[in-house]
Amino acid sequence: MAELAELTELTGRQLGLTAVRGRLLLPKEIAVFLRVSERWVQKHMKDGTFPVQWRLVGERDRVVDSAALDDWLKKIVIEAGTAPLPLRAIRKVKRR
């Protein structure tokens, strides 16, 4: 029984993983995480259309808090079976 308790207390840090939430991410890291190009991330940050608030560090570097990125991703992901079904089309022209 003691062996089972040891297995349930295993954490990501023990496996060599670092926490993502609460880190400052550069556009290069964001691009890898979102599977888009770094240029796309930088373009949208420059245009002001990037959906997550970012901060300017130095003259050119921009960073995003990973917690804000995680919150945004949770908002846009719809779990299977939770999306509403589309409404049935209403016929506007009546037949005689």
N, C-alpha and C positions, 0 to 999 in steps of 0.2 A: 504494500500500500504506500510505503514511503517513496518508492520509485515513481509511482503515478503522480504524487505531489510534486516531485522534482520536474517532471515533464510539463506540468501545467504552468509552472513558474518561469518557463523559458521566455525571454524577451528578445526583441529585435536587436537590441544592443549586444546581447550575448552572441548573436549570429553574425555580428560585424556590420549590421545595418545602421545607418545614421538617420535621425529623425528628419523628416522633410518639413513638417509643420513648424512654422516659426522661424524659418531661415530666410535670408534675403537671396533671391535668385536673379542672376544676370539673364539678359535676353538669350544668350546661347543655351543656358540650362532650361529656360522656359521652352525654347524651340524643341529641344530634345524631348522634354516631358510631354508637350502637346503634339509632337510629331509633325511640326511645320518647319519652315525654313527660318533661320535667324533673321534674314532680311524681312520676312513677313512680320515678325514680331516688332522689329525696329520701325518699320514703316507705319504700323498701326499705333505704336507709341508716339511717334512724331506727329501723326495726323490727329491724335486725340481720340481715336476710335477703338483703342485697346480696352476691353471690357473690365479690366482690373486696374485699380489705382496703382500708379508707380511713382517712384521718387527719383529725382535726379541726384546723382552722386558725382561730385567733381564737375568737370565741364561737359563730358560726353556720356559717361556711364549712367545707365538707368537700372534700378533694381525694383523687384516686386516682392512683397512679403508672401511667402508660400502659404500662409494661413488664408490670405485674401484670395489667392488663386484656387485653393482647395474649396473655399466657400462658394466661389463662382461656379466651379465644376459641379458641386453638389446641386446647385440651382438648375443647371441646364440638363442634367442627366435625368431621364425618366425611367424608372424601373419597369421591368416587363410586367404588363398587366395593369398598370396604374394609369395609363393614358386614356382619356375619354374617347369613346367611339365617335366618328364623324356623324353629324346630323344628317338625316335623310333629306334629300333634295325636295324642295317644295315646288310643285309645278305652278307657274305663273299664268300660263295660257290654259284656259278651261276648254275642254272638248265639248261639243254639242251632241 
